[in-house]
């Protein structure tokens, strides 16, 4: 769980994870100003704290590095803001365990009505649909939601993808999926009911524009690496 000021929603997110589904819950706190760390420790979570705010991508890097160090076979990343339904954690893992997928995304957009009824702003829905469609075409996928904060990975995925070379900001997610496609991993998705409410984290319209443009840059980098002599370290396996 990459966390930042999640005190008001963390306990509800944890409570919905079915008992016996996971062996350990790791929370990485990115220098929160509320009581996230104290609450996480009281709930029995493994807590890692950043001394300074590193950003969303930097937080995920610590999450995955720690999970690998602690011997995880499967890793599920879910935001602790109660926006994503953590009851489906087990279902996502099962698709990987059965060898059907290597990466499983939680899709918030099973239908337009469902996404909007869940509180997703109209402008965010339209932006998601446009960007996801473009990414599906560019990367040869058929995913319902490229920008979900619910993701499950096999250990092999995290050991193969050089995610430490990715951005420390939000575009980390887009870079990671492009890398997963490049390295030949199978990506699928499961429907995840979504909740938009005041306490749920969400980036502003301006940050969304920056993120969208950065994602287009990721697609350009993906094709530059594949089609030209100018290679990217992000798409080169570690020696």
Backbone torsions as a table, in degrees:
resi	resn	phi	psi	omega
1	UNK	NA	111.2	173.3
2	UNK	-80.9	113.5	-169.9
3	UNK	-116.6	143.5	170.7
4	UNK	-150.9	112.4	-179.4
5	UNK	52.5	56.1	-176.5
6	UNK	-108.6	18.1	-175.0
7	UNK	-56.9	-38.8	-173.3
8	UNK	-77.2	-14.2	-175.0
9	UNK	-123.7	-13.0	-173.6
10	UNK	-59.7	-47.5	-174.8
11	UNK	-62.9	-39.0	177.9
12	UNK	-65.4	-39.1	178.7
13	UNK	-63.1	-44.7	179.7
14	UNK	-64.9	-42.9	-175.7
15	UNK	-60.7	-29.1	-176.8
16	UNK	-83.1	-11.8	177.9
17	UNK	-71.0	120.3	-176.5
18	UNK	-56.8	138.5	-179.1
19	UNK	-60.4	134.9	178.7
20	UNK	84.9	0.3	-177.6
21	UNK	-76.8	-38.7	-176.1
22	UNK	-124.4	152.3	178.7
23	UNK	-88.2	-29.4	-176.1
24	UNK	-155.7	142.8	175.3
25	UNK	-114.8	119.4	179.9
26	UNK	-105.0	126.2	175.6
27	UNK	-116.6	126.2	175.8
28	UNK	-107.8	117.3	-178.0
29	UNK	-96.3	124.9	-176.0
30	UNK	-95.0	56.6	175.3
31	UNK	66.8	50.5	178.1
32	UNK	-65.8	153.8	177.9
33	UNK	-102.4	0.0	179.2
34	UNK	-107.4	-157.7	-176.0
35	UNK	-96.8	27.7	-178.2
36	UNK	-56.0	-47.1	-175.5
37	UNK	-63.9	-47.5	-178.6
38	UNK	-62.6	-42.4	179.4
39	UNK	-65.4	-44.0	-179.3
40	UNK	-60.2	-41.5	178.6
41	UNK	-66.8	-37.6	179.4
42	UNK	-67.4	-24.5	178.7
43	UNK	-86.8	-1.1	177.8
44	UNK	84.5	17.5	179.7
45	UNK	-79.7	155.8	169.7
46	UNK	-80.8	118.3	-171.8
47	UNK	-113.8	127.7	173.7
48	UNK	-117.0	133.9	-179.1
49	UNK	-117.7	139.7	171.8
50	UNK	-89.5	137.8	178.5
51	UNK	-72.2	-31.2	176.5
52	UNK	-132.4	159.6	-179.5
53	UNK	-73.7	113.6	-175.9
54	UNK	-95.8	-18.4	-177.3
55	UNK	107.6	165.3	-175.4
56	UNK	-60.8	-43.7	179.5
57	UNK	-66.5	-42.4	178.3
58	UNK	-61.7	-36.8	178.2
59	UNK	-63.0	-45.9	179.4
60	UNK	-63.6	-37.0	178.4
61	UNK	-58.3	-43.8	178.2
62	UNK	-65.8	-40.0	177.6
63	UNK	-56.3	-51.5	-174.2
64	UNK	-72.2	-38.4	177.7
65	UNK	-61.3	-43.6	-179.8
66	UNK	-66.6	-42.2	179.8
67	UNK	-61.4	-42.4	178.7
68	UNK	-65.6	-42.2	179.6
69	UNK	-62.0	-30.5	-177.7
70	UNK	-92.7	9.5	170.2
71	UNK	83.8	22.7	-178.2
72	UNK	-65.9	135.7	172.9
73	UNK	-88.8	-34.4	178.2
74	UNK	-133.1	141.3	-178.4
75	UNK	-128.9	127.8	174.7
76	UNK	-112.5	125.3	174.9
77	UNK	-101.1	122.4	176.6
78	UNK	-138.9	137.3	177.7
79	UNK	-68.0	138.3	-178.8
80	UNK	-85.3	23.7	-175.7
81	UNK	-98.2	9.7	177.9
82	UNK	64.8	17.1	177.6
83	UNK	-78.3	-34.3	-179.4
84	UNK	-103.2	143.9	-176.2
85	UNK	-78.9	106.3	-176.2
86	UNK	-75.7	-2.9	176.0
87	UNK	-65.0	-20.2	-176.1
88	UNK	-94.4	9.3	179.2
89	UNK	-54.5	-47.7	-178.4
90	UNK	-62.2	-38.7	-179.8
91	UNK	-64.0	-41.0	178.9
92	UNK	-63.8	-43.2	179.6
93	UNK	-63.1	-37.6	-175.8
94	UNK	-63.4	-36.4	177.3
95	UNK	-62.6	-34.1	177.5
96	UNK	-77.0	-44.2	-178.7
97	UNK	-59.6	-35.8	-179.8
98	UNK	-78.9	-4.6	179.3
99	UNK	80.3	16.7	-179.6
100	UNK	-82.0	-39.7	179.9
101	UNK	-134.8	160.4	171.1
102	UNK	-103.6	-28.9	178.3
103	UNK	-130.4	132.8	177.0
104	UNK	-124.7	125.1	178.8
105	UNK	-100.4	146.1	171.6
106	UNK	-90.8	117.7	-177.5
107	UNK	-93.1	119.7	177.9
108	UNK	-80.8	-7.5	-168.1
109	UNK	-122.7	67.5	174.4
110	UNK	-68.2	-42.8	171.5
111	UNK	-139.7	158.1	177.5
112	UNK	-60.6	-45.2	-177.7
113	UNK	-60.8	-42.6	-178.8
114	UNK	-63.9	-42.8	-179.8
115	UNK	-64.5	-44.6	-178.7
116	UNK	-70.2	-37.9	177.1
117	UNK	-65.6	-26.3	177.1
118	UNK	-77.5	-2.3	175.4
119	UNK	102.0	1.9	179.0
120	UNK	-64.2	125.8	178.7
121	UNK	-59.9	146.1	-177.2
122	UNK	-58.5	-43.9	-178.2
123	UNK	-63.4	-35.1	179.6
124	UNK	-72.0	-37.1	176.9
125	UNK	-61.3	-47.4	-178.7
126	UNK	-63.0	-44.5	179.5
127	UNK	-62.2	-41.9	179.4
128	UNK	-62.6	-45.0	-178.5
129	UNK	-62.8	-43.5	-178.2
130	UNK	-66.2	-47.1	-176.9
131	UNK	-69.6	-41.2	178.7
132	UNK	-63.1	-41.4	178.6
133	UNK	-61.5	-44.9	179.4
134	UNK	-62.0	-43.7	-179.3
135	UNK	-66.2	-39.8	177.1
136	UNK	-59.1	-45.2	-179.7
137	UNK	-66.1	-47.0	-175.6
138	UNK	-67.3	-34.9	-174.7
139	UNK	-104.0	1.9	176.5
140	UNK	69.7	33.8	-178.5
141	UNK	-114.1	179.3	177.8
142	UNK	-143.7	53.7	-176.2
143	UNK	-91.0	150.4	-179.7
144	UNK	-81.2	-25.3	-174.9
145	UNK	-155.3	103.3	-179.4
146	UNK	-76.6	-8.3	-168.9
147	UNK	-121.9	33.9	-178.5
148	UNK	-81.5	146.9	174.5
149	UNK	-95.6	20.4	175.3
150	UNK	-125.2	114.9	-175.3
151	UNK	-144.6	141.4	177.2
152	UNK	-124.6	139.6	-176.4
153	UNK	-134.1	149.1	167.9
154	UNK	-79.5	161.0	177.7
155	UNK	-59.6	-38.6	-178.3
156	UNK	-59.2	-38.1	179.2
157	UNK	-60.2	-47.7	-177.1
158	UNK	-71.7	-26.5	177.3
159	UNK	-79.6	-22.1	-176.6
160	UNK	-91.7	-45.3	-174.7
161	UNK	-75.3	126.5	179.8
162	UNK	-78.3	65.6	-173.0
163	UNK	-67.8	-18.6	177.8
164	UNK	-64.8	-19.6	179.9
165	UNK	-85.2	-3.4	-176.3
166	UNK	-82.4	171.5	-179.9
167	UNK	-63.6	153.5	172.7
168	UNK	-87.3	-1.4	-177.5
169	UNK	-102.8	-167.1	-173.4
170	UNK	-65.4	-26.4	-177.4
171	UNK	-68.5	-7.9	172.9
172	UNK	-47.6	-43.7	-177.1
173	UNK	-60.9	-45.2	-179.8
174	UNK	-66.6	-40.5	177.7
175	UNK	-61.6	-42.7	-177.7
176	UNK	-63.0	-43.4	-179.5
177	UNK	-67.8	-39.2	176.5
178	UNK	-62.5	-39.0	177.0
179	UNK	-64.7	-40.8	179.3
180	UNK	-60.7	-41.0	176.8
181	UNK	-65.0	-46.3	-178.1
182	UNK	-58.2	-41.0	-177.4
183	UNK	-85.8	6.5	170.7
184	UNK	82.1	19.6	179.2
185	UNK	-80.7	147.3	-179.3
186	UNK	-86.3	125.0	-176.5
187	UNK	-114.7	130.4	176.1
188	UNK	-133.9	179.9	177.8
189	UNK	-143.9	160.4	175.9
190	UNK	-129.8	147.3	178.6
191	UNK	-69.3	132.4	178.5
192	UNK	-128.3	108.7	177.0
193	UNK	-55.0	138.3	-175.0
194	UNK	-118.0	149.9	-179.7
195	UNK	-128.4	121.2	172.6
196	UNK	-105.7	123.4	178.0
197	UNK	-153.2	174.9	-170.0
198	UNK	-57.8	-39.8	-176.1
199	UNK	-80.2	-16.0	-179.0
200	UNK	-71.9	136.2	-177.3
201	UNK	-71.5	143.4	178.7
202	UNK	-160.8	136.4	-179.1
203	UNK	-83.4	155.3	-176.1
204	UNK	-71.5	168.7	178.1
205	UNK	-58.3	-43.0	-179.7
206	UNK	-63.2	-43.9	178.7
207	UNK	-65.8	-33.4	177.6
208	UNK	-63.8	-40.2	177.7
209	UNK	-62.5	-45.8	178.5
210	UNK	-60.7	-43.7	179.4
211	UNK	-63.3	-43.1	179.9
212	UNK	-62.5	-43.2	178.5
213	UNK	-65.8	-38.6	178.3
214	UNK	-65.8	-35.8	177.5
215	UNK	-65.3	-39.7	175.0
216	UNK	-61.8	-36.2	176.0
217	UNK	-63.6	-36.0	177.5
218	UNK	-62.7	-43.1	179.0
219	UNK	-63.5	-39.3	176.6
220	UNK	-63.2	-40.8	178.6
221	UNK	-65.2	-39.4	178.2
222	UNK	-57.9	-47.0	-178.2
223	UNK	-75.7	-32.3	175.5
224	UNK	-61.9	-42.1	179.9
225	UNK	-65.3	-39.6	-175.6
226	UNK	-78.6	-31.0	-167.3
227	UNK	-114.8	-4.4	-178.1
228	UNK	-131.8	169.4	176.9
229	UNK	-72.4	-12.5	-176.5
230	UNK	-87.2	100.2	-173.9
231	UNK	-90.3	157.0	179.3
232	UNK	-112.1	136.3	177.2
233	UNK	-60.8	-28.6	-178.8
234	UNK	-64.8	-24.8	-178.9
235	UNK	-110.2	22.4	178.7
236	UNK	-117.3	125.4	-177.2
237	UNK	-65.9	147.3	177.0
238	UNK	-65.5	142.9	179.8
239	UNK	-68.9	NA	NA
